[in-house]
């Protein structure tokens, strides 16, 4: 299963620990190939079944990445199912 730490690392500490709030919505977090593969493999398995390639995941916009993280959170806690990411950002 995907490491929750890997999935939330870029949201919890400003995209990979870059620190600045303005970096929060910059392009992609600094993930290495192994980390991206682990995340994509987990998202492609049940219960998520996202059918993503590593390139598709890497090309996702920050809001799309947040939506993926929210799907993981919704699986863990149903209160996250009703969160509208468009309104939250």
Secondary structure, DSSP 8 states (H G I E B T S, - for coil): ---HHHHHHHHHTHHHH---GGGGGSS-----HHHHHHHHHHHTSTTT-----HHHHHT--HHHHHHHHHHHHHHH-GGGTT--HHHH-
